[in-house]
Amino acid sequence: MSKVKFQFDKRTLTYKKVEIGAKQILVRVLGYLSASTVFGVIVILLFSTFFDSPKEKQLRREITALELQYKVLGNRMARVDQVLAELQEKDDDIYRVIFEAEPIPSSVRTAGFGGVNRYSDLEKLDNSEIVVSTTKRLDELTKKLVVQSRSFDEVVALAKNKGKMLASIPAIQPIANDKLTRVASGFNYRIHPIYKVRHFHTGIDFAAPQGTDIYATGDGVVKEVNLQKGGYGYHVVINHGYDYETLYAHMSRFKVRPGEKVKRGDVIGYVGSTGTSTAPHLHYEVIKNGEKINPMNFFFNDLTPEEYEKVLELSTQSNQSFD
């Protein structure tokens, strides 16, 4: 029951009953409602600040689970990356060495992705750092796998072509052992027989009688038949493929022509002393990727280990070359 209120009238010096109208009642009700609403909002805000709702608790649990899954995924990618690195090492240092193939440059294996930012959409998400880093890592791993897969395809093709490659790479002496007078000069610095100056001798000189057969040391195609008067004199160049070429110099005459296919052991010409030469001999060179290399590394089909050591010793002695 509501209390009755009275107001003192100073004029009549009496108390009069206060009459409350509908408007005042409405104002008071609205005031109570407003105060209650403000108080309720404050309570809700404080509660939501310091206490999670059931939905928020569920979402936090899901976020924690996702972060754990990303961490597990990162560890698995690290193990895959390690295995892939071992495959890359074997590919470059074993498989490609066996098949005389150049290793894949690291710049190709680790090449990134050019152009626009591929991860701009992901950067707008919550927890974007872990999502972007994981996606980047997965993209890099995928690129490495693609490169390695293509490399293995190439190695498989090389393996299928191994027989042809082995037949093409220079692997015998260009002069038969029973025809050799001596190995006069090897791949080293020598004294030039005419100019008497020290120079690098880029091949091996095989001293043999005039007219001795000269053999192709591997399958290939005759690239050049040259009648040069000085320097190498009459000489032949054979392209063996696989980045190999051989040169046979100071011949007396030829038995091949440019463009002709030859097999290992075919006679391509005869020993002479043409060009800058002081005695009958064959000057023989092996060229790999345009660079002259030591022919002694390519006599493994002809010599026993003992014979190879003997020829190696003779070819490395300091002496005067024939050309």
Helices and strands as residue ranges (DSSP letters): E 6-9, E 14-17, H 22-50, H 54-90, I 91-95, H 96-98, H 106-109, G 122-124, H 128-160, H 162-168, G 177-179, E 182-185, E 188-191, E 198-201, E 204-207, E 213-215, E 220-227, E 234-241, E 244-254, E 261-262, E 267-271, E 281-288, E 291-293, G 295-298, H 305-316
